[in-house]
Amino acid sequence: MDLAEQLPETAIATHVAADDWRAAIRAAGERLVATGVTTDAYTDEMIAAVEEHGPYIVIAPGFALAHSRPSPAVQRTGISWVTLAEPVAFGSKANDPVRLVVGLAATDHDGHLEIMAALAGILADDDAFQALLAADSPTAVRERLAALAPAA
């Protein structure tokens, strides 16, 4: 899957200032709302999930996959991409601090599996991950993601 195709420029924000993990998730949620993927309620659901279950969304060093269960607040399956100006602690001993927050919303429990697989491929390649963190604009993020996409 080509993640660049899943991410319009309006779904991407770079150099975002976030005082804490809630602000980082809120930034990812704002991009989901801006692209019509979710309503504001889904952002609150993502934050509530971390408040209830802890920092389970920090799934790799420097990377948080902000998400919640499928709900009426999800209009369609989609993702957002937020790189932070300064790393933020989520409370994950193994993987803090976080520099990249990807917001994920799905209309059902299976609709996001291809997106997850594509993200896993990027996380497995530290050079690719670092290049994406260094991307300084939505256009640059999309270009780097497109370059990483497997040939069809």
C-alpha positions as CSV (number, residue, x, y, z in Angstrom):
1,M,0.0,0.0,0.0
2,D,1.2,3.5,-0.9
3,L,0.7,5.5,2.3
4,A,1.2,8.7,0.3
5,E,-2.1,7.9,-1.5
6,Q,-3.8,7.7,1.8
7,L,-2.5,11.0,3.0
8,P,-3.6,14.2,1.4
9,E,-1.4,17.2,2.3
10,T,-4.2,18.4,4.6
11,A,-3.8,15.3,6.7
12,I,-0.2,16.1,7.4
13,A,1.4,18.6,9.8
14,T,5.1,19.1,10.5
15,H,7.0,20.8,13.3
16,V,3.9,20.9,15.5
17,A,4.3,22.3,19.0
18,A,2.7,20.1,21.6
19,D,3.1,20.6,25.4
20,D,2.1,17.0,26.3
21,W,0.8,13.8,24.8
22,R,-2.8,15.0,24.9
23,A,-1.8,18.0,22.7
24,A,0.1,15.6,20.4
25,I,-3.0,13.4,20.0
26,R,-5.2,16.4,19.5
27,A,-3.0,17.6,16.7
28,A,-3.4,14.2,14.9
29,G,-7.1,14.4,15.6
30,E,-7.4,17.9,14.1
31,R,-5.9,16.5,10.8
32,L,-8.4,13.6,10.8
33,V,-11.2,16.2,11.2
34,A,-9.8,18.5,8.5
35,T,-9.8,15.7,6.0
36,G,-13.4,14.5,6.8
37,V,-12.2,11.2,8.3
38,T,-13.7,11.9,11.8
39,T,-15.6,14.3,13.9
40,D,-14.0,16.1,16.9
41,A,-15.5,13.4,19.1
42,Y,-13.1,10.8,17.8
43,T,-10.1,12.9,19.0
44,D,-11.6,12.8,22.5
45,E,-12.1,9.0,22.2
46,M,-8.4,8.6,21.3
47,I,-7.3,10.6,24.3
48,A,-9.7,8.7,26.6
49,A,-8.3,5.4,25.3
50,V,-4.8,6.4,26.5
51,E,-6.2,7.7,29.8
52,E,-7.9,4.3,30.4
53,H,-5.3,1.9,29.0
54,G,-2.0,3.8,29.3
55,P,0.6,4.5,26.6
56,Y,-0.1,1.4,24.6
57,I,-0.3,3.5,21.4
58,V,3.5,4.2,21.6
59,I,4.4,1.1,19.6
60,A,8.0,1.8,18.5
61,P,10.7,4.2,19.6
62,G,9.6,7.7,18.8
63,F,6.3,6.6,17.3
64,A,2.7,6.7,18.5
65,L,-0.3,5.3,16.6
66,A,-3.2,7.3,18.0
67,H,-6.5,5.5,17.6
68,S,-9.7,4.3,19.2
69,R,-12.4,1.8,18.4
70,P,-14.6,2.2,15.4
71,S,-17.4,4.5,16.4
72,P,-20.1,6.8,15.0
73,A,-17.4,9.6,15.1
74,V,-15.6,7.9,12.2
75,Q,-16.8,9.0,8.8
76,R,-14.4,6.8,6.8
77,T,-11.2,4.9,7.3
78,G,-8.1,7.2,7.1
79,I,-4.9,8.4,8.7
80,S,-3.2,11.6,9.7
81,W,0.5,12.3,10.1
82,V,2.0,14.7,12.7
83,T,5.7,15.3,13.3
84,L,6.4,17.2,16.5
85,A,8.8,20.1,16.8
86,E,10.0,18.7,20.1
87,P,9.6,15.1,21.4
88,V,6.9,14.5,23.9
89,A,6.7,11.9,26.7
90,F,3.7,9.6,26.7
91,G,4.8,7.5,29.7
92,S,6.2,4.6,27.7
93,K,9.4,3.4,29.3
94,A,10.5,1.5,26.2
95,N,9.6,4.0,23.4
96,D,9.5,7.5,24.7
97,P,9.9,10.3,23.7
98,V,7.6,10.5,20.7
99,R,8.4,12.5,17.5
100,L,5.7,11.1,15.2
101,V,2.0,10.7,15.9
102,V,-0.1,8.9,13.2
103,G,-3.8,9.2,13.8
104,L,-5.7,6.2,12.6
105,A,-9.5,5.9,12.3
106,A,-11.4,2.9,10.9
107,T,-15.0,2.2,10.2
108,D,-14.6,-1.4,11.2
109,H,-12.1,-3.7,12.8
110,D,-10.5,-4.9,9.6
111,G,-10.4,-1.7,7.4
112,H,-7.1,-0.5,8.7
113,L,-5.0,-3.6,8.3
114,E,-3.3,-2.6,5.1
115,I,-2.4,0.8,6.6
116,M,-0.9,-1.0,9.6
117,A,1.2,-3.3,7.4
118,A,2.6,-0.3,5.5
119,L,3.4,1.5,8.7
120,A,5.2,-1.6,10.1
121,G,7.4,-1.6,7.0
122,I,8.5,1.9,7.6
123,L,9.1,1.4,11.3
124,A,11.3,-1.6,10.5
125,D,13.6,0.6,8.4
126,D,15.3,3.1,10.7
127,D,16.8,5.1,7.8
128,A,13.3,5.5,6.3
129,F,11.8,6.5,9.6
130,Q,14.5,9.1,10.2
131,A,14.1,10.5,6.7
132,L,10.4,10.9,7.3
133,L,11.0,12.6,10.7
134,A,13.3,15.1,8.8
135,A,10.7,15.9,6.2
136,D,9.9,19.6,6.7
137,S,6.6,20.0,4.9
138,P,3.5,17.9,4.0
139,T,4.8,17.7,0.4
140,A,8.1,16.3,1.6
141,V,6.4,13.7,3.7
142,R,4.3,12.6,0.8
143,E,7.3,12.4,-1.5
144,R,9.3,10.3,0.9
145,L,6.3,8.0,1.5
146,A,5.8,7.6,-2.2
147,A,9.5,6.7,-2.7
148,L,9.1,4.0,0.0
149,A,6.0,2.5,-1.5
150,P,6.6,-1.0,-2.9
151,A,6.5,-1.2,-6.7
152,A,3.1,-2.3,-8.0
